Amino acid sequence: MKKRLLWIVCVLTAAAMIIAGCVPKTSSNDSAANQGEEEKLKVAFIYVGPVGDAGWSYAHDKGREYLVSQMPEIETTYIESVPEGADAERVLTDLVEKGNKVIFATSFGYMDPVQNVAQKYPDVVFLHCSGYKTAENVGTYFGRMYQPRYLSGIVAGKKTKTNVIGYVAAYPIPEVIRGINAFTLGVRSVNPDAVVKVVWTNTWYDPAKEKEAAKSLLDAGADVIAQHQDTPGPQQAAEEKGAFSIGYNTDMSQFAPKAYLTAPVWNWGPYYVETVKAVKEGRWKSEKYWGNMKAGVVKLAPMTDLVDAETKALVAAKEKEILEGTWDVFTGEIKDQTGTVRVAAGQKMTDEEMLSFDWFVEGVEGTIPK
């Protein structure tokens, strides 16, 4: 009997060891949870171009890096060169399924994909850059780039000798039109005889096409080139022609040092930190954020030695008015291309009007495609 009991005990012990060996090991995240540690908040970014573009996507990724430096307790990831459209919806869905709770979609064309995915995942916060559609779990964010655009227009207006300035434009959307108008108002505030010629490329990132567009403007008499794309192509075309350039997104002076004057640039880091903190602390609410120069989201990059002291003083004086809130760019009187007064003297355009720009100001030579 004792032998039989001993045999049963041995069998049960062996069985228990086998069962224990079949139980999955606890993951590191589970271990952290078991030990009372907080699981890392996952934050994702999708970019329309490569992070090495030195432009739009590069500026956003610098913002992401700043976010990580200020909040090392979170985990970030990014997907670059995501086409706008159905592909974006697939990428967004995949990022949600991988556990990301905050997703920044950084291009205008991601607007509808964000809306579609957000409806399916109400517990995920989506932030869409430059769009206008919101939801309970979707906010929009942008910067008042038209402010430093105006200042860069002053630089271009003082620099031109031919009174022809070329503008390599991306897509005919309100954001781009608003930038062209602000730039032109800046140009003509110091040089009412100058005109701004516009050529559309329908690209955000196509170095060759954007450079060729700049060449066509240079051939048409432009001696200063401005742009709304993510590559230094237009600035390089200007340097090769012995002309000057106004950049965009970031300080691209290294790519065209003999042409580059300055650039309206982005500084996304502080916004990303504040937004992620708000989500993490449970105080985030959907909004349409449109930060200005005073908030630090947008600014004018340092002007190079190719800009004279008089011009720098003019820029500094107008920048002071913008920062103090005593004046803003789209304050009347403002006329359109036909000479019709669109904004009366002393009046100021509303945000809604600026966000739906579909006309050019006086001084712009070009049309807006339908």
Secondary structure, DSSP 8 states (H G I E B T S, - for coil): -HHHHHHHHHHHHHHHHHHHHHS----HHHHHHHTT-----EEEEE-SS-GGGSSHHHHHHHHHHHHHHH-TTSEEEEE-S--SSHHHHHHHHHHHHTT-SEEEE-SGGGHHHHHHHHHH-TTSEEEEES----BTTEEEEEE-THHHHHHHHHHHHHH-SSSEEEEEE--SSHHHHHHHHHHHHHHHHH-TT-EEEEEE---SS-HHHHHHHHHHHHHTT-SEEEE-SSSSHHHHHHHHHT-EEE--BS--GGGSTTTEEE-EEE--HHHHHHHHHHHHTT-----EEEE-TTTTSEEE----TTS-HHHHHHHHHHHHHHHHTS--TTBS-EEBTTS-EEE-TT-B--HHHHHT--S-BTTEES----
